[in-house]
Amino acid sequence: MADIAILESASKEGRAILTEIEAKELVKQAGVNVVDTRLATDRETAVNLSRELRYPVALKVVSPDVVHKSDIGGVRLGLKSSAQVRKAYDEIMAAVSARSPGARVWGVSVQKMAHPGIEVIVGMSKDPQFGPVLMFGLGGILVEVLKDVSFRIVPLRRRDAEEMVREIKAYPVLEGFRGREPGDIGFLVDTLLKVSTFVEKNPQIKELDLNPIIVYREGGVAVDARIVLEIPSGAN
C-alpha cells in the first residue's frame, strides 16, 4: 500500500487533489524514478534548496487547490541564480494570488532541471465499466495535440506493457528516429508495470498523471506527477 499518512491526511481534509510533492512521494515508493523535489515555504528556503540541488532549477506552486499550475502562472523553469529564484518565487506568489485568490498556498516545490530527452506520459483514469485504465503516449503538450496514445485495463502483464509502448504511432521516436538518441524501452515497460501495480493496490486513486517522464538511452525520470483521489460519500 502507498504511504498511509499521506492518503489519510488528504482524506481527513476531504481533499481530492494531492500536491505534486505528495504525488511524487507516493509513486517513488511504488518504485517509479522521480526527480528530487523539495518544499520551500518561503523565498529564502527556496534559494537555499536551489543551491543545495544545484542550478538550474524549477519552481512550481504547491497548493491543494491548483490543478494546472502553468495555467495560472505558477511555474518558473531554468532558474540559474539566487536572484532569479527570488524573483521567480515572488512572481509565482503574485500570479497565484491574482488568478486563484482563494487557493491555499503551501509554498513552492524546488527541483533540479532534468536533462533533455524524450518526453512521454503515463496516465490512469477510472472507467465506469472497466475500472482503472492505463494510458501511454508522447508527453508534454504533444499528448493533447497529437492524441497518439495507447490504453490497457489494469492489471497489466508485461506483454500488455510492451504492446502499449509499441502501439503508438510515434514509436520510431523512441527507437531513435533519424539518428536521434533512442529511449530505454525496458525502463518504460517497467514503469508501466509499476504504475499498474500501484493503482491496483490503491483503489482510492481516481486519476494519475506522470507528465512528462523524460526518457534517456538508459533509464528515465518523472519530473511532474498528479494524483486525484476518490472522495468518500459524506466527506466534507
MDAnalysis code that builds the backbone (N, CA, C; Angstrom):
import MDAnalysis as mda
import numpy as np

u = mda.Universe.empty(708, n_residues=236, atom_resindex=np.repeat(np.arange(236), 3), trajectory=True)
u.add_TopologyAttr("name", ["N", "CA", "C"] * 236)
u.add_TopologyAttr("resid", np.arange(1, 237))
u.add_TopologyAttr("resname", ["MET", "ALA", "ASP", "ILE", "ALA", "ILE", "LEU", "GLU", "SER", "ALA", "SER", "LYS", "GLU", "GLY", "ARG", "ALA", "ILE", "LEU", "THR", "GLU", "ILE", "GLU", "ALA", "LYS", "GLU", "LEU", "VAL", "LYS", "GLN", "ALA", "GLY", "VAL", "ASN", "VAL", "VAL", "ASP", "THR", "ARG", "LEU", "ALA", "THR", "ASP", "ARG", "GLU", "THR", "ALA", "VAL", "ASN", "LEU", "SER", "ARG", "GLU", "LEU", "ARG", "TYR", "PRO", "VAL", "ALA", "LEU", "LYS", "VAL", "VAL", "SER", "PRO", "ASP", "VAL", "VAL", "HIS", "LYS", "SER", "ASP", "ILE", "GLY", "GLY", "VAL", "ARG", "LEU", "GLY", "LEU", "LYS", "SER", "SER", "ALA", "GLN", "VAL", "ARG", "LYS", "ALA", "TYR", "ASP", "GLU", "ILE", "MET", "ALA", "ALA", "VAL", "SER", "ALA", "ARG", "SER", "PRO", "GLY", "ALA", "ARG", "VAL", "TRP", "GLY", "VAL", "SER", "VAL", "GLN", "LYS", "MET", "ALA", "HIS", "PRO", "GLY", "ILE", "GLU", "VAL", "ILE", "VAL", "GLY", "MET", "SER", "LYS", "ASP", "PRO", "GLN", "PHE", "GLY", "PRO", "VAL", "LEU", "MET", "PHE", "GLY", "LEU", "GLY", "GLY", "ILE", "LEU", "VAL", "GLU", "VAL", "LEU", "LYS", "ASP", "VAL", "SER", "PHE", "ARG", "ILE", "VAL", "PRO", "LEU", "ARG", "ARG", "ARG", "ASP", "ALA", "GLU", "GLU", "MET", "VAL", "ARG", "GLU", "ILE", "LYS", "ALA", "TYR", "PRO", "VAL", "LEU", "GLU", "GLY", "PHE", "ARG", "GLY", "ARG", "GLU", "PRO", "GLY", "ASP", "ILE", "GLY", "PHE", "LEU", "VAL", "ASP", "THR", "LEU", "LEU", "LYS", "VAL", "SER", "THR", "PHE", "VAL", "GLU", "LYS", "ASN", "PRO", "GLN", "ILE", "LYS", "GLU", "LEU", "ASP", "LEU", "ASN", "PRO", "ILE", "ILE", "VAL", "TYR", "ARG", "GLU", "GLY", "GLY", "VAL", "ALA", "VAL", "ASP", "ALA", "ARG", "ILE", "VAL", "LEU", "GLU", "ILE", "PRO", "SER", "GLY", "ALA", "ASN"])
u.atoms.positions = np.array([
    [0.832, -1.202, 0.000],
    [0.000, 0.000, 0.000],
    [0.868, 1.254, 0.000],
    [0.298, 2.340, -0.510],
    [1.014, 3.611, -0.524],
    [1.111, 4.168, 0.893],
    [1.880, 5.232, 1.055],
    [2.071, 5.858, 2.346],
    [0.716, 6.244, 2.948],
    [0.346, 5.536, 4.021],
    [-0.968, 5.744, 4.634],
    [-1.112, 7.165, 5.167],
    [-0.020, 7.737, 5.691],
    [-0.102, 9.078, 6.279],
    [-0.539, 10.105, 5.252],
    [0.012, 10.034, 4.055],
    [-0.359, 10.993, 3.002],
    [-1.816, 10.830, 2.624],
    [-2.245, 9.606, 2.409],
    [-3.622, 9.361, 1.988],
    [-4.616, 9.681, 3.106],
    [-4.270, 9.330, 4.338],
    [-5.173, 9.611, 5.467],
    [-5.306, 11.110, 5.689],
    [-4.200, 11.842, 5.554],
    [-4.239, 13.294, 5.742],
    [-5.170, 13.941, 4.721],
    [-5.033, 13.550, 3.474],
    [-5.893, 14.109, 2.434],
    [-7.343, 13.737, 2.664],
    [-7.587, 12.498, 3.083],
    [-8.955, 12.044, 3.324],
    [-9.610, 12.822, 4.462],
    [-8.868, 13.035, 5.546],
    [-9.415, 13.770, 6.692],
    [-9.773, 15.202, 6.317],
    [-8.986, 15.764, 5.399],
    [-9.245, 17.140, 4.964],
    [-10.337, 17.205, 3.902],
    [-10.817, 16.021, 3.453],
    [-11.790, 15.996, 2.368],
    [-11.194, 16.498, 1.075],
    [-9.896, 16.230, 0.911],
    [-9.126, 16.780, -0.196],
    [-8.933, 15.732, -1.280],
    [-9.366, 16.029, -2.506],
    [-9.245, 15.075, -3.604],
    [-7.902, 15.174, -4.311],
    [-7.311, 16.354, -4.354],
    [-6.101, 16.573, -5.137],
    [-4.874, 16.574, -4.226],
    [-3.939, 15.678, -4.509],
    [-2.677, 15.683, -3.790],
    [-1.756, 16.740, -4.397],
    [-0.865, 17.274, -3.590],
    [0.134, 18.186, -4.138],
    [1.146, 17.389, -4.947],
    [1.913, 18.101, -5.757],
    [2.949, 17.454, -6.556],
    [3.929, 16.688, -5.680],
    [4.306, 17.286, -4.547],
    [5.274, 16.639, -3.659],
    [4.691, 15.363, -3.067],
    [3.428, 15.398, -2.651],
    [2.779, 14.193, -2.134],
    [2.676, 13.110, -3.206],
    [2.268, 13.517, -4.411],
    [2.124, 12.552, -5.505],
    [3.463, 11.912, -5.847],
    [4.519, 12.709, -5.899],
    [5.836, 12.165, -6.209],
    [6.314, 11.206, -5.129],
    [6.031, 11.519, -3.883],
    [6.447, 10.631, -2.801],
    [5.768, 9.274, -2.923],
    [4.492, 9.271, -3.281],
    [3.763, 8.012, -3.415],
    [4.286, 7.173, -4.575],
    [4.472, 7.786, -5.734],
    [4.935, 6.988, -6.879],
    [6.396, 6.581, -6.697],
    [7.158, 7.370, -5.962],
    [8.542, 6.979, -5.646],
    [8.539, 5.711, -4.805],
    [7.630, 5.644, -3.826],
    [7.520, 4.441, -3.012],
    [7.096, 3.234, -3.846],
    [6.397, 3.494, -4.944],
    [5.976, 2.405, -5.834],
    [7.107, 1.956, -6.755],
    [8.263, 2.600, -6.664],
    [9.415, 2.198, -7.453],
    [9.649, 3.013, -8.706],
    [8.829, 4.046, -8.924],
    [8.994, 4.899, -10.104],
    [10.068, 5.944, -9.816],
    [10.984, 6.119, -10.748],
    [12.050, 7.095, -10.565],
    [11.504, 8.507, -10.771],
    [11.646, 9.360, -9.752],
    [11.160, 10.743, -9.832],
    [12.301, 11.694, -9.504],
    [12.228, 12.896, -10.050],
    [13.252, 13.898, -9.783],
    [13.113, 14.368, -8.327],
    [14.257, 14.590, -7.681],
    [14.278, 15.050, -6.287],
    [13.569, 16.394, -6.194],
    [12.532, 16.461, -5.353],
    [11.689, 17.655, -5.258],
    [11.502, 18.027, -3.792],
    [11.766, 19.278, -3.452],
    [11.686, 19.731, -2.056],
    [10.654, 20.855, -1.916],
    [10.102, 20.984, -0.721],
    [9.125, 22.041, -0.433],
    [9.817, 23.230, 0.211],
    [9.582, 24.413, -0.339],
    [10.061, 25.661, 0.250],
    [8.853, 26.501, 0.647],
    [8.772, 26.855, 1.912],
    [7.621, 27.613, 2.398],
    [7.872, 29.122, 2.403],
    [9.086, 29.531, 2.027],
    [9.380, 30.961, 1.922],
    [10.484, 31.164, 0.893],
    [10.734, 32.430, 0.573],
    [11.664, 32.780, -0.501],
    [13.090, 32.291, -0.223],
    [13.590, 32.535, 0.995],
    [14.980, 32.185, 1.281],
    [15.190, 30.682, 1.362],
    [14.185, 29.946, 1.808],
    [14.295, 28.486, 1.787],
    [14.384, 27.994, 0.349],
    [13.632, 28.632, -0.543],
    [13.702, 28.278, -1.963],
    [15.114, 28.506, -2.502],
    [15.747, 29.592, -2.097],
    [17.113, 29.885, -2.532],
    [18.081, 28.844, -1.987],
    [17.964, 28.524, -0.705],
    [18.878, 27.566, -0.094],
    [18.734, 26.177, -0.719],
    [17.500, 25.760, -0.978],
    [17.284, 24.457, -1.604],
    [17.815, 24.441, -3.031],
    [17.676, 25.554, -3.721],
    [18.191, 25.646, -5.093],
    [19.707, 25.482, -5.117],
    [20.369, 26.098, -4.159],
    [21.822, 25.948, -4.071],
    [22.196, 24.502, -3.752],
    [21.423, 23.898, -2.867],
    [21.709, 22.513, -2.475],
    [21.512, 21.544, -3.638],
    [20.435, 21.740, -4.389],
    [20.151, 20.858, -5.519],
    [21.022, 21.179, -6.725],
    [21.557, 22.399, -6.765],
    [22.414, 22.924, -7.825],
    [21.601, 23.375, -9.043],
    [21.956, 24.557, -9.492],
    [21.269, 25.165, -10.632],
    [21.593, 24.406, -11.915],
    [20.721, 24.513, -12.925],
    [19.431, 25.231, -12.946],
    [18.322, 24.437, -12.262],
    [17.316, 25.177, -11.750],
    [16.209, 24.561, -11.030],
    [14.877, 25.058, -11.584],
    [13.829, 24.367, -11.162],
    [12.465, 24.783, -11.482],
    [11.713, 25.037, -10.190],
    [10.838, 26.047, -10.198],
    [9.944, 26.341, -9.077],
    [8.507, 26.186, -9.545],
    [7.684, 25.533, -8.698],
    [6.262, 25.374, -9.018],
    [5.451, 25.600, -7.749],
    [4.303, 26.239, -7.897],
    [3.450, 26.481, -6.743],
    [2.965, 25.148, -6.170],
    [2.910, 25.071, -4.845],
    [2.376, 23.891, -4.158],
    [1.077, 24.306, -3.482],
    [-0.026, 23.801, -4.017],
    [-1.348, 24.148, -3.488],
    [-2.304, 22.984, -3.723],
    [-3.072, 22.607, -2.697],
    [-4.073, 21.554, -2.890],
    [-5.259, 22.012, -3.726],
    [-5.290, 23.298, -4.069],
    [-6.424, 23.846, -4.822],
    [-6.074, 24.187, -6.261],
    [-4.825, 23.964, -6.653],
    [-4.388, 24.297, -8.010],
    [-4.039, 23.011, -8.748],
    [-4.788, 22.721, -9.808],
    [-4.545, 21.504, -10.588],
    [-3.536, 21.774, -11.700],
    [-3.794, 22.804, -12.493],
    [-2.938, 23.123, -13.632],
    [-2.085, 24.346, -13.290],
    [-0.903, 24.081, -12.792],
    [-0.032, 25.139, -12.262],
    [0.389, 26.140, -13.331],
    [0.679, 25.639, -14.529],
    [1.152, 26.543, -15.595],
    [0.088, 27.540, -16.014],
    [-1.177, 27.114, -15.976],
    [-2.268, 27.956, -16.460],
    [-2.439, 29.236, -15.648],
    [-2.002, 29.209, -14.384],
    [-2.161, 30.409, -13.557],
    [-0.828, 31.087, -13.266],
    [0.192, 30.739, -14.014],
    [1.496, 31.377, -13.818],
    [2.261, 30.840, -12.636],
    [1.999, 29.592, -12.264],
    [2.613, 29.018, -11.068],
    [3.858, 28.208, -11.311],
    [4.503, 28.376, -12.460],
    [5.700, 27.598, -12.791],
    [6.771, 28.520, -13.365],
    [8.006, 28.313, -12.916],
    [9.149, 29.004, -13.496],
    [10.258, 27.971, -13.699],
    [10.828, 27.938, -14.902],
    [11.802, 26.917, -15.275],
    [13.170, 27.521, -15.585],
    [14.195, 26.685, -15.484],
    [15.531, 27.069, -15.916],
    [16.154, 28.201, -15.130],
    [15.919, 28.247, -13.827],
    [16.464, 29.317, -12.996],
    [17.918, 29.007, -12.653],
    [18.803, 30.014, -12.870],
    [20.236, 29.744, -12.798],
    [20.973, 30.511, -11.703],
    [20.245, 31.251, -10.872],
    [20.913, 32.028, -9.824],
    [19.951, 32.298, -8.682],
    [20.509, 32.707, -7.545],
    [19.689, 33.050, -6.384],
    [18.761, 34.217, -6.693],
    [19.256, 35.179, -7.454],
    [18.428, 36.330, -7.806],
    [17.227, 35.894, -8.640],
    [17.451, 35.001, -9.584],
    [16.345, 34.504, -10.409],
    [15.344, 33.719, -9.574],
    [15.815, 32.958, -8.600],
    [14.909, 32.183, -7.742],
    [14.059, 33.121, -6.888],
    [14.675, 34.149, -6.318],
    [13.915, 35.106, -5.512],
    [12.830, 35.786, -6.352],
    [13.208, 36.208, -7.537],
    [12.251, 36.868, -8.422],
    [11.136, 35.905, -8.819],
    [11.502, 34.672, -9.156],
    [10.506, 33.673, -9.568],
    [9.541, 33.364, -8.435],
    [10.059, 33.259, -7.218],
    [9.194, 32.990, -6.069],
    [8.141, 34.086, -5.921],
    [8.577, 35.331, -5.976],
    [7.652, 36.455, -5.831],
    [6.640, 36.494, -6.979],
    [7.110, 36.215, -8.192],
    [6.211, 36.218, -9.349],
    [5.152, 35.123, -9.228],
    [5.555, 33.946, -8.766],
    [4.588, 32.853, -8.605],
    [3.535, 33.222, -7.574],
    [3.965, 33.742, -6.440],
    [3.010, 34.110, -5.391],
    [2.041, 35.188, -5.874],
    [2.553, 36.161, -6.614],
    [1.699, 37.231, -7.125],
    [0.715, 36.701, -8.156],
    [1.178, 35.814, -9.035],
    [0.320, 35.267, -10.081],
    [-0.802, 34.426, -9.498],
    [-0.471, 33.574, -8.537],
    [-1.496, 32.719, -7.924],
    [-2.501, 33.565, -7.158],
    [-2.021, 34.576, -6.454],
    [-2.912, 35.456, -5.701],
    [-3.881, 36.184, -6.628],
    [-3.402, 36.571, -7.809],
    [-4.234, 37.314, -8.753],
    [-5.217, 36.420, -9.490],
    [-4.769, 35.232, -9.884],
    [-5.583, 34.374, -10.752],
    [-6.364, 33.300, -10.013],
    [-5.948, 32.989, -8.794],
    [-6.678, 31.999, -7.989],
    [-6.676, 32.466, -6.547],
    [-7.359, 33.577, -6.274],
    [-7.249, 34.243, -4.969],
    [-7.692, 33.402, -3.780],
    [-8.528, 32.404, -3.999],
    [-8.985, 31.587, -2.874],
    [-8.128, 30.373, -2.599],
    [-7.105, 30.168, -3.389],
    [-6.298, 28.953, -3.267],
    [-5.427, 28.985, -2.007],
    [-5.345, 27.846, -1.342],
    [-4.397, 27.688, -0.240],
    [-3.023, 27.411, -0.842],
    [-2.042, 28.193, -0.450],
    [-0.694, 28.045, -0.988],
    [0.236, 27.612, 0.134],
    [0.881, 26.459, -0.048],
    [1.786, 25.910, 0.964],
    [3.237, 26.268, 0.705],
    [3.507, 26.889, -0.441],
    [4.867, 27.243, -0.796],
    [5.129, 26.912, -2.250],
    [6.393, 26.590, -2.548],
    [6.761, 26.168, -3.894],
    [7.585, 24.888, -3.807],
    [7.501, 24.089, -4.862],
    [8.413, 22.961, -4.969],
    [9.664, 23.432, -5.691],
    [10.793, 22.901, -5.264],
    [12.078, 23.217, -5.886],
    [12.664, 21.909, -6.402],
    [12.998, 21.868, -7.685],
    [13.598, 20.665, -8.249],
    [14.636, 21.035, -9.281],
    [15.661, 20.211, -9.389],
    [16.692, 20.440, -10.394],
    [16.115, 20.154, -11.763],
    [16.456, 20.978, -12.738],
    [16.017, 20.750, -14.107],
    [16.632, 19.450, -14.630],
    [15.801, 18.596, -15.184],
    [16.285, 17.341, -15.737],
    [16.914, 17.579, -17.105],
    [17.873, 16.727, -17.454],
    [18.484, 16.815, -18.782],
    [17.428, 16.516, -19.849],
    [17.520, 17.146, -21.016],
    [16.554, 16.883, -22.086],
    [16.601, 15.422, -22.539],
    [15.462, 14.950, -22.989],
    [15.344, 13.593, -23.500],
    [14.014, 13.478, -24.237],
    [13.511, 12.278, -24.360],
    [12.208, 12.049, -24.989],
    [11.131, 12.131, -23.914],
    [10.137, 12.983, -24.111],
    [9.091, 13.168, -23.117],
    [7.901, 12.252, -23.421],
    [7.507, 11.466, -22.403],
    [6.336, 10.596, -22.534],
    [5.409, 10.833, -21.354],
    [4.198, 10.304, -21.474],
    [3.223, 10.383, -20.389],
    [2.741, 8.986, -20.038],
    [2.576, 8.745, -18.745],
    [1.877, 7.568, -18.238],
    [0.728, 8.086, -17.388],
    [-0.482, 7.699, -17.729],
    [-1.650, 8.190, -17.009],
    [-2.605, 7.075, -16.648],
    [-3.491, 7.366, -15.717],
    [-4.534, 6.425, -15.331],
    [-5.815, 7.172, -15.026],
    [-6.930, 6.640, -15.496],
    [-8.241, 7.153, -15.128],
    [-9.162, 5.964, -14.934],
    [-10.261, 6.194, -14.220],
    [-11.195, 5.103, -13.934],
    [-12.367, 5.140, -14.902],
    [-12.541, 4.040, -15.591],
    [-13.686, 3.876, -16.471],
    [-14.844, 3.313, -15.661],
    [-16.075, 3.845, -15.845],
    [-17.218, 3.358, -15.056],
    [-17.464, 1.860, -15.191],
    [-17.137, 1.302, -16.337],
    [-17.393, -0.117, -16.578],
    [-16.177, -0.994, -16.297],
    [-14.996, -0.555, -16.737],
    [-13.817, -1.414, -16.679],
    [-12.889, -1.116, -15.500],
    [-13.103, -0.017, -14.800],
    [-12.219, 0.321, -13.699],
    [-10.975, 1.046, -14.175],
    [-9.850, 0.906, -13.455],
    [-8.638, 1.640, -13.814],
    [-8.116, 1.269, -15.198],
    [-7.839, 2.307, -16.006],
    [-7.306, 2.118, -17.358],
    [-6.023, 2.937, -17.469],
    [-4.957, 2.277, -17.913],
    [-3.670, 2.942, -18.057],
    [-3.513, 3.487, -19.477],
    [-2.835, 4.648, -19.570],
    [-2.593, 5.307, -20.850],
    [-1.101, 5.557, -21.011],
    [-0.622, 5.456, -22.251],
    [0.773, 5.762, -22.560],
    [0.843, 6.538, -23.871],
    [1.743, 7.515, -23.953],
    [1.941, 8.258, -25.195],
    [3.092, 9.227, -25.059],
    [3.346, 9.999, -26.113],
    [4.339, 11.058, -26.006],
    [3.836, 12.100, -25.021],
    [4.747, 12.712, -24.265],
    [4.349, 13.593, -23.178],
    [4.370, 15.061, -23.521],
    [4.344, 15.878, -22.456],
    [4.282, 17.325, -22.634],
    [2.965, 17.723, -23.274],
    [2.986, 18.771, -24.097],
    [1.765, 19.218, -24.762],
    [1.410, 18.329, -25.953],
    [2.362, 17.480, -26.383],
    [2.115, 16.646, -27.556],
    [0.955, 15.685, -27.343],
    [0.765, 15.238, -26.106],
    [-0.322, 14.282, -25.855],
    [-1.667, 14.920, -26.156],
    [-1.807, 16.231, -25.914],
    [-3.065, 16.924, -26.178],
    [-3.223, 17.242, -27.663],
    [-2.100, 17.515, -28.332],
    [-2.158, 17.905, -29.735],
    [-2.316, 16.686, -30.642],
    [-1.496, 15.682, -30.427],
    [-1.465, 14.529, -31.330],
    [-2.458, 13.436, -30.953],
    [-2.782, 13.341, -29.670],
    [-3.679, 12.296, -29.170],
    [-3.223, 10.904, -29.626],
    [-1.903, 10.725, -29.638],
    [-1.293, 9.460, -30.049],
    [-0.999, 8.651, -28.786],
    [-1.997, 7.912, -28.321],
    [-1.880, 7.198, -27.052],
    [-2.399, 5.776, -27.190],
    [-2.002, 4.936, -26.245],
    [-2.493, 3.558, -26.175],
    [-3.079, 3.322, -24.788],
    [-3.970, 2.341, -24.677],
    [-4.673, 2.079, -23.424],
    [-4.669, 0.584, -23.107],
    [-4.677, 0.265, -21.801],
    [-4.881, -1.100, -21.337],
    [-5.592, -1.046, -19.975],
    [-6.375, -2.078, -19.718],
    [-7.062, -2.208, -18.437],
    [-6.096, -2.774, -17.401],
    [-6.110, -2.211, -16.198],
    [-5.314, -2.701, -15.073],
    [-5.957, -3.980, -14.523],
    [-5.167, -5.010, -14.147],
    [-3.703, -5.037, -14.076],
    [-3.061, -5.401, -15.407],
    [-1.854, -4.874, -15.631],
    [-1.105, -5.157, -16.846],
    [-0.190, -6.354, -16.652],
    [-0.035, -7.116, -17.705],
    [1.035, -8.099, -17.789],
    [2.178, -7.457, -18.578],
    [3.360, -8.057, -18.513],
    [4.493, -7.479, -19.220],
    [4.200, -7.350, -20.715],
    [3.541, -8.345, -21.290],
    [3.220, -8.279, -22.710],
    [2.309, -7.098, -23.012],
    [1.372, -6.807, -22.111],
    [0.488, -5.648, -22.299],
    [1.297, -4.352, -22.342],
    [2.231, -4.227, -21.392],
    [3.040, -3.014, -21.323],
    [3.908, -2.856, -22.569],
    [4.490, -3.947, -23.031],
    [5.315, -3.895, -24.240],
    [4.486, -3.472, -25.450],
    [3.268, -3.991, -25.549],
    [2.392, -3.631, -26.664],
    [1.988, -2.164, -26.594],
    [1.728, -1.650, -25.385],
    [1.349, -0.250, -25.229],
    [2.417, 0.680, -25.797],
    [3.675, 0.361, -25.491],
    [4.768, 1.209, -25.963],
    [4.874, 1.149, -27.488],
    [4.738, -0.035, -28.048],
    [4.934, -0.200, -29.495],
    [3.745, 0.291, -30.318],
    [2.569, 0.384, -29.717],
    [1.354, 0.715, -30.469],
    [1.277, 2.165, -30.921],
    [1.916, 3.076, -30.199],
    [1.760, 4.482, -30.570],
    [2.440, 4.743, -31.913],
    [1.889, 5.651, -32.666],
    [2.432, 5.959, -33.999],
    [3.828, 6.573, -33.915],
    [4.108, 7.206, -32.786],
    [5.406, 7.864, -32.609],
    [6.475, 6.909, -32.085],
    [6.207, 5.613, -32.094],
    [7.188, 4.644, -31.582],
    [8.568, 4.811, -32.229],
    [8.674, 5.133, -33.530],
    [10.010, 5.342, -34.114],
    [10.845, 6.391, -33.388],
    [10.182, 7.368, -32.755],
    [10.913, 8.369, -31.975],
    [11.646, 7.691, -30.818],
    [10.985, 6.718, -30.197],
    [11.594, 6.000, -29.080],
    [12.722, 5.088, -29.547],
    [12.682, 4.680, -30.815],
    [13.733, 3.817, -31.358],
    [14.969, 4.603, -31.793],
    [14.843, 5.927, -31.865],
    [15.971, 6.735, -32.297],
    [15.802, 7.199, -33.729],
    [14.730, 7.931, -33.985],
    [14.367, 8.377, -35.327],
    [15.445, 9.298, -35.914],
    [15.883, 8.989, -37.146],
    [16.853, 9.804, -37.881],
    [18.116, 10.118, -37.068],
    [18.619, 9.087, -36.420],
    [19.890, 9.218, -35.719],
    [19.811, 9.847, -34.345],
    [18.609, 10.191, -33.894],
    [18.488, 10.773, -32.556],
    [18.657, 9.686, -31.496],
    [18.975, 10.121, -30.279],
    [19.179, 9.202, -29.171],
    [17.898, 8.401, -28.905],
    [17.972, 7.063, -28.854],
    [16.772, 6.272, -28.569],
    [16.399, 6.327, -27.094],
    [15.196, 5.895, -26.776],
    [14.753, 5.815, -25.399],
    [14.867, 4.392, -24.868],
    [14.924, 4.272, -23.563],
    [15.054, 2.976, -22.897],
    [13.678, 2.311, -22.817],
    [13.400, 1.412, -23.761],
    [12.094, 0.765, -23.818],
    [11.843, -0.087, -22.577],
    [12.880, -0.781, -22.113],
    [12.730, -1.600, -20.909],
    [12.323, -0.774, -19.702],
    [12.901, 0.429, -19.579],
    [12.518, 1.335, -18.488],
    [11.042, 1.701, -18.581],
    [10.563, 1.983, -19.792],
    [9.159, 2.348, -19.974],
    [8.232, 1.194, -19.608],
    [8.572, -0.002, -20.043],
    [7.759, -1.178, -19.732],
    [7.702, -1.391, -18.219],
    [8.852, -1.297, -17.562],
    [8.881, -1.473, -16.107],
    [8.071, -0.397, -15.394],
    [8.143, 0.837, -15.893],
    [7.388, 1.930, -15.279],
    [5.886, 1.694, -15.406],
    [5.436, 1.260, -16.568],
    [4.014, 0.946, -16.755],
    [3.560, -0.151, -15.801],
    [4.381, -1.164, -15.616],
    [4.023, -2.261, -14.711],
    [3.981, -1.783, -13.261],
    [4.907, -0.924, -12.875],
    [4.926, -0.396, -11.508],
    [3.701, 0.471, -11.244],
    [3.333, 1.308, -12.225],
    [2.146, 2.152, -12.051],
    [0.888, 1.285, -11.994],
    [0.819, 0.247, -12.816],
    [-0.315, -0.667, -12.800],
    [-0.481, -1.300, -11.426],
    [0.607, -1.796, -10.854],
    [0.553, -2.406, -9.523],
    [0.154, -1.389, -8.469],
    [0.695, -0.179, -8.595],
    [0.408, 0.890, -7.630],
    [-1.080, 1.228, -7.587],
    [-1.688, 1.439, -8.749],
    [-3.102, 1.833, -8.757],
    [-3.999, 0.648, -8.399],
    [-3.572, -0.572, -8.706],
    [-4.362, -1.744, -8.338],
    [-4.420, -1.901, -6.822],
    [-3.314, -1.593, -6.143],
    [-3.248, -1.752, -4.693],
    [-3.873, -0.580, -3.948],
    [-4.132, 0.518, -4.658],
    [-4.675, 1.721, -4.014],
    [-5.922, 2.191, -4.756],
    [-7.048, 1.510, -4.541],
    [-8.267, 1.796, -5.307],
    [-8.855, 3.175, -5.048],
    [-8.372, 3.867, -4.003],
    [-8.877, 5.222, -3.747],
    [-8.326, 6.235, -4.743],
    [-7.358, 5.825, -5.577],
    [-6.815, 6.723, -6.582],
    [-7.737, 6.745, -7.800],
    [-8.227, 7.927, -8.118],
    [-9.172, 8.106, -9.220],
    [-8.468, 8.451, -10.525],
    [-7.451, 9.314, -10.449],
    [-6.695, 9.722, -11.632],
    [-5.222, 9.849, -11.267],
    [-4.367, 9.591, -12.248],
    [-2.930, 9.733, -12.051],
    [-2.300, 10.152, -13.371],
    [-1.379, 11.106, -13.308],
    [-0.620, 11.521, -14.491],
    [0.837, 11.694, -14.108],
    [1.710, 11.067, -14.843],
    [3.142, 11.340, -14.780],
    [3.486, 11.960, -16.127],
    [3.580, 13.293, -16.148],
    [3.743, 14.005, -17.412],
    [4.502, 15.315, -17.207],
    [5.736, 15.366, -17.749],
    [6.339, 14.302, -18.544],
    [7.222, 13.375, -17.719],
    [7.413, 12.184, -18.260],
    [8.539, 11.337, -17.875],
    [9.582, 11.540, -18.966],
    [10.787, 11.903, -18.574],
    [11.851, 12.100, -19.559],
    [12.656, 10.811, -19.664],
    [12.727, 10.286, -20.882],
    [13.367, 9.001, -21.130],
    [14.706, 9.212, -21.819],
    [15.704, 8.477, -21.342],
    [17.046, 8.548, -21.902],
    [17.428, 7.199, -22.529],
    [18.617, 7.146, -23.066],
    [19.105, 5.872, -23.616],
    [19.098, 4.801, -22.524],
    [19.445, 5.222, -21.325],
    [19.388, 4.323, -20.167],
    [18.572, 4.995, -19.068],
    [17.419, 4.419, -18.772],
    [16.590, 4.924, -17.679],
    [15.774, 6.146, -18.054],
    [15.303, 6.811, -17.020],
    [14.474, 7.991, -17.202],
    [14.006, 8.498, -15.859],
    [13.229, 9.596, -15.858],
    [12.789, 10.196, -14.606],
    [11.478, 10.947, -14.826],
    [10.566, 10.813, -13.875],
    [9.321, 11.579, -13.901],
    [9.578, 12.937, -13.270],
    [9.248, 14.011, -13.994],
    [9.509, 15.353, -13.481],
    [8.249, 16.045, -12.969],
    [7.094, 15.482, -13.222],
    [5.860, 16.030, -12.654],
    [4.894, 14.881, -12.392],
    [4.067, 15.052, -11.387],
    [3.118, 13.999, -11.010],
    [1.836, 14.632, -10.492],
    [0.714, 14.019, -10.848],
    [-0.599, 14.482, -10.385],
    [-1.422, 13.265, -9.978],
    [-2.012, 13.322, -8.786],
    [-2.884, 12.253, -8.314],
    [-4.172, 12.868, -7.778],
    [-5.296, 12.321, -8.208],
    [-6.614, 12.729, -7.715],
    [-7.243, 11.514, -7.027],
    [-7.786, 11.736, -5.836],
    [-8.367, 10.672, -5.040],
    [-9.895, 10.662, -5.128],
    [-10.445, 9.490, -4.917],
    [-11.900, 9.391, -4.730],
    [-12.244, 10.006, -3.382],
    [-13.271, 10.825, -3.343],
    [-13.735, 11.375, -2.073],
    [-14.895, 10.532, -1.576],
    [-14.756, 9.879, -0.402],
    [-15.845, 9.036, 0.098],
    [-17.111, 9.843, 0.306],
    [-18.240, 9.220, 0.056],
    [-19.509, 9.901, 0.263],
    [-19.636, 10.308, 1.718],
    [-20.074, 11.543, 1.935],
    [-20.227, 12.043, 3.286],
    [-19.037, 12.844, 3.774],
    [-17.909, 12.805, 2.979],
    [-16.727, 13.590, 3.379],
    [-16.998, 15.060, 3.149],
    [-16.338, 15.878, 3.979],
    [-16.516, 17.323, 3.843],
    [-15.777, 17.839, 2.634],
])
